[in-house]
Amino acid sequence: MKTNKIIYWIVTSLLCALFLASAMMYIFNYPRAEGFFISLGFPTWIIYPLAILKLIGVITILTKWSKFLKELAYAGFLYDAILALSAHSVVGDGEYIPVIISIILIIVSWVYDRKVFNLNKEKSIQKINMN
């Protein structure tokens, strides 16, 4: 159990740092982000909303306010990463390695989230059933 928690927090911290850095680059280095979006064929108007959603997703995953919102954040991150992977693959700019790393981090964090936090619920349900 302790190993699972350590893996979860390391991977989730790396995942959140990656998406936080991405959001900060979108906000504080807009011309660079705009160049990336234009070269990938995406509209530039989506840069700020995407940055805000990435920030909200990071906060949601770290705080665990709502299980539904947490699932939505993981799904949004995965969707964003898959679209980025396909865009970089089509353009052929060779920038797909960070995207593959982010997909791996998303999946591992999601799996270990289940192992760590759902296991606690199963234990409490077992205790209730035993009484």
VEXTI-605397 format. One record per residue (C-alpha): residue number from 1; residue in one letter; x, y, z. Coordinates in nm, 3 decimals. Each point is the difference from the previous one (the first is absolute). Last residue first. Layout:
REM residues N
pos: NUM&code: a&xx: X&yy: Y&zz: Z .
...
REM end
This chain:
REM residues 131
pos: 131&code: n&xx: -1.994&yy: -0.607&zz: 1.162 .
pos: 130&code: m&xx: 0.194&yy: -0.175&zz: -0.277 .
pos: 129&code: n&xx: -0.193&yy: 0.186&zz: -0.271 .
pos: 128&code: i&xx: 0.096&yy: 0.339&zz: 0.144 .
pos: 127&code: k&xx: 0.365&yy: -0.099&zz: 0.022 .
pos: 126&code: q&xx: -0.009&yy: -0.127&zz: -0.361 .
pos: 125&code: i&xx: -0.151&yy: 0.330&zz: -0.114 .
pos: 124&code: s&xx: 0.279&yy: 0.188&zz: 0.182 .
pos: 123&code: k&xx: 0.262&yy: -0.214&zz: -0.170 .
pos: 122&code: e&xx: -0.158&yy: 0.047&zz: -0.345 .
pos: 121&code: k&xx: -0.007&yy: 0.377&zz: 0.049 .
pos: 120&code: n&xx: 0.370&yy: 0.007&zz: 0.091 .
pos: 119&code: l&xx: 0.079&yy: -0.211&zz: -0.307 .
pos: 118&code: n&xx: -0.181&yy: 0.256&zz: -0.216 .
pos: 117&code: f&xx: 0.250&yy: 0.270&zz: 0.098 .
pos: 116&code: v&xx: 0.334&yy: -0.174&zz: -0.045 .
pos: 115&code: k&xx: -0.059&yy: -0.254&zz: -0.276 .
pos: 114&code: r&xx: -0.241&yy: 0.217&zz: -0.197 .
pos: 113&code: d&xx: 0.234&yy: 0.301&zz: 0.014 .
pos: 112&code: y&xx: 0.274&yy: -0.243&zz: -0.098 .
pos: 111&code: v&xx: -0.175&yy: -0.073&zz: -0.329 .
pos: 110&code: w&xx: -0.071&yy: 0.369&zz: -0.071 .
pos: 109&code: s&xx: 0.357&yy: 0.104&zz: 0.079 .
pos: 108&code: v&xx: 0.140&yy: -0.277&zz: -0.221 .
pos: 107&code: i&xx: -0.230&yy: 0.094&zz: -0.290 .
pos: 106&code: i&xx: 0.067&yy: 0.374&zz: 0.022 .
pos: 105&code: l&xx: 0.376&yy: -0.050&zz: 0.041 .
pos: 104&code: i&xx: 0.014&yy: -0.229&zz: -0.305 .
pos: 103&code: i&xx: -0.198&yy: 0.251&zz: -0.207 .
pos: 102&code: s&xx: 0.231&yy: 0.281&zz: 0.119 .
pos: 101&code: i&xx: 0.309&yy: -0.198&zz: -0.100 .
pos: 100&code: i&xx: -0.150&yy: -0.063&zz: -0.344 .
pos: 99&code: v&xx: -0.062&yy: 0.374&zz: -0.032 .
pos: 98&code: p&xx: 0.356&yy: 0.083&zz: 0.102 .
pos: 97&code: i&xx: 0.122&yy: -0.241&zz: -0.274 .
pos: 96&code: y&xx: -0.229&yy: 0.144&zz: -0.273 .
pos: 95&code: e&xx: 0.205&yy: 0.307&zz: -0.083 .
pos: 94&code: g&xx: 0.153&yy: -0.151&zz: -0.313 .
pos: 93&code: d&xx: -0.140&yy: 0.272&zz: -0.229 .
pos: 92&code: g&xx: -0.181&yy: -0.246&zz: -0.224 .
pos: 91&code: v&xx: -0.310&yy: 0.216&zz: -0.052 .
pos: 90&code: v&xx: -0.225&yy: -0.307&zz: 0.007 .
pos: 89&code: s&xx: 0.181&yy: -0.154&zz: 0.299 .
pos: 88&code: h&xx: 0.001&yy: 0.328&zz: 0.192 .
pos: 87&code: a&xx: -0.374&yy: 0.041&zz: -0.055 .
pos: 86&code: s&xx: -0.078&yy: -0.363&zz: 0.091 .
pos: 85&code: l&xx: 0.203&yy: 0.020&zz: 0.320 .
pos: 84&code: a&xx: -0.153&yy: 0.336&zz: 0.094 .
pos: 83&code: l&xx: -0.350&yy: -0.140&zz: -0.053 .
pos: 82&code: i&xx: 0.086&yy: -0.300&zz: 0.217 .
pos: 81&code: a&xx: 0.148&yy: 0.226&zz: 0.268 .
pos: 80&code: d&xx: -0.304&yy: 0.230&zz: 0.013 .
pos: 79&code: y&xx: -0.237&yy: -0.298&zz: 0.018 .
pos: 78&code: l&xx: 0.207&yy: -0.153&zz: 0.279 .
pos: 77&code: f&xx: 0.005&yy: 0.325&zz: 0.195 .
pos: 76&code: g&xx: -0.373&yy: 0.045&zz: -0.048 .
pos: 75&code: a&xx: -0.073&yy: -0.355&zz: 0.112 .
pos: 74&code: y&xx: 0.217&yy: 0.043&zz: 0.311 .
pos: 73&code: a&xx: -0.174&yy: 0.331&zz: 0.076 .
pos: 72&code: l&xx: -0.346&yy: -0.154&zz: -0.053 .
pos: 71&code: e&xx: 0.086&yy: -0.284&zz: 0.235 .
pos: 70&code: k&xx: 0.107&yy: 0.256&zz: 0.262 .
pos: 69&code: l&xx: -0.317&yy: 0.197&zz: -0.061 .
pos: 68&code: f&xx: -0.210&yy: -0.312&zz: 0.065 .
pos: 67&code: k&xx: 0.199&yy: -0.093&zz: 0.311 .
pos: 66&code: s&xx: -0.054&yy: 0.348&zz: 0.139 .
pos: 65&code: w&xx: 0.225&yy: 0.215&zz: 0.211 .
pos: 64&code: k&xx: 0.303&yy: -0.226&zz: -0.052 .
pos: 63&code: t&xx: 0.248&yy: 0.282&zz: 0.071 .
pos: 62&code: l&xx: 0.287&yy: -0.106&zz: -0.225 .
pos: 61&code: i&xx: -0.209&yy: -0.120&zz: -0.294 .
pos: 60&code: t&xx: -0.233&yy: 0.300&zz: 0.010 .
pos: 59&code: i&xx: 0.281&yy: 0.255&zz: 0.030 .
pos: 58&code: v&xx: 0.182&yy: -0.152&zz: -0.298 .
pos: 57&code: g&xx: -0.320&yy: -0.008&zz: -0.204 .
pos: 56&code: i&xx: -0.081&yy: 0.364&zz: 0.085 .
pos: 55&code: l&xx: 0.346&yy: 0.105&zz: -0.119 .
pos: 54&code: k&xx: -0.037&yy: -0.204&zz: -0.320 .
pos: 53&code: l&xx: -0.344&yy: 0.152&zz: -0.058 .
pos: 52&code: i&xx: 0.143&yy: 0.351&zz: 0.034 .
pos: 51&code: a&xx: 0.279&yy: -0.075&zz: -0.246 .
pos: 50&code: l&xx: -0.247&yy: -0.151&zz: -0.248 .
pos: 49&code: p&xx: -0.222&yy: 0.309&zz: 0.026 .
pos: 48&code: y&xx: 0.306&yy: 0.219&zz: -0.064 .
pos: 47&code: i&xx: 0.129&yy: -0.194&zz: -0.303 .
pos: 46&code: i&xx: -0.336&yy: -0.064&zz: -0.173 .
pos: 45&code: w&xx: -0.001&yy: 0.328&zz: -0.196 .
pos: 44&code: t&xx: 0.314&yy: -0.117&zz: -0.183 .
pos: 43&code: p&xx: -0.183&yy: -0.244&zz: -0.227 .
pos: 42&code: f&xx: 0.187&yy: -0.328&zz: -0.054 .
pos: 41&code: g&xx: 0.198&yy: -0.080&zz: -0.315 .
pos: 40&code: l&xx: 0.304&yy: -0.145&zz: 0.174 .
pos: 39&code: s&xx: 0.225&yy: 0.283&zz: -0.124 .
pos: 38&code: i&xx: -0.262&yy: 0.256&zz: 0.110 .
pos: 37&code: f&xx: -0.031&yy: -0.158&zz: 0.344 .
pos: 36&code: f&xx: 0.375&yy: -0.011&zz: 0.053 .
pos: 35&code: g&xx: 0.043&yy: 0.361&zz: -0.113 .
pos: 34&code: e&xx: -0.280&yy: 0.112&zz: 0.233 .
pos: 33&code: a&xx: 0.168&yy: -0.182&zz: 0.288 .
pos: 32&code: r&xx: 0.322&yy: 0.191&zz: -0.072 .
pos: 31&code: p&xx: -0.184&yy: 0.333&zz: -0.028 .
pos: 30&code: y&xx: -0.199&yy: -0.077&zz: 0.322 .
pos: 29&code: n&xx: 0.301&yy: -0.046&zz: 0.225 .
pos: 28&code: f&xx: -0.154&yy: 0.082&zz: 0.338 .
pos: 27&code: i&xx: -0.344&yy: -0.158&zz: -0.040 .
pos: 26&code: y&xx: 0.066&yy: -0.296&zz: -0.232 .
pos: 25&code: m&xx: 0.336&yy: -0.066&zz: 0.167 .
pos: 24&code: m&xx: -0.169&yy: 0.004&zz: 0.341 .
pos: 23&code: a&xx: -0.260&yy: -0.251&zz: -0.120 .
pos: 22&code: s&xx: 0.271&yy: -0.235&zz: -0.131 .
pos: 21&code: a&xx: 0.200&yy: 0.030&zz: 0.320 .
pos: 20&code: l&xx: -0.313&yy: -0.084&zz: 0.200 .
pos: 19&code: f&xx: -0.069&yy: -0.297&zz: -0.228 .
pos: 18&code: l&xx: 0.350&yy: -0.140&zz: 0.053 .
pos: 17&code: a&xx: 0.006&yy: 0.080&zz: 0.372 .
pos: 16&code: c&xx: -0.338&yy: -0.172&zz: 0.042 .
pos: 15&code: l&xx: 0.124&yy: -0.315&zz: -0.171 .
pos: 14&code: l&xx: 0.326&yy: 0.000&zz: 0.197 .
pos: 13&code: s&xx: -0.190&yy: 0.044&zz: 0.325 .
pos: 12&code: t&xx: -0.245&yy: -0.274&zz: -0.101 .
pos: 11&code: v&xx: 0.288&yy: -0.239&zz: -0.073 .
pos: 10&code: i&xx: 0.176&yy: 0.069&zz: 0.331 .
pos: 9&code: w&xx: -0.324&yy: 0.002&zz: 0.201 .
pos: 8&code: y&xx: -0.134&yy: -0.324&zz: -0.148 .
pos: 7&code: i&xx: 0.332&yy: -0.186&zz: 0.025 .
pos: 6&code: i&xx: 0.033&yy: 0.097&zz: 0.367 .
pos: 5&code: k&xx: -0.361&yy: -0.093&zz: 0.071 .
pos: 4&code: n&xx: 0.041&yy: -0.338&zz: -0.172 .
pos: 3&code: t&xx: 0.316&yy: -0.070&zz: 0.199 .
pos: 2&code: k&xx: -0.185&yy: 0.078&zz: 0.324 .
pos: 1&code: m&xx: -0.276&yy: -0.244&zz: -0.092 .
REM end
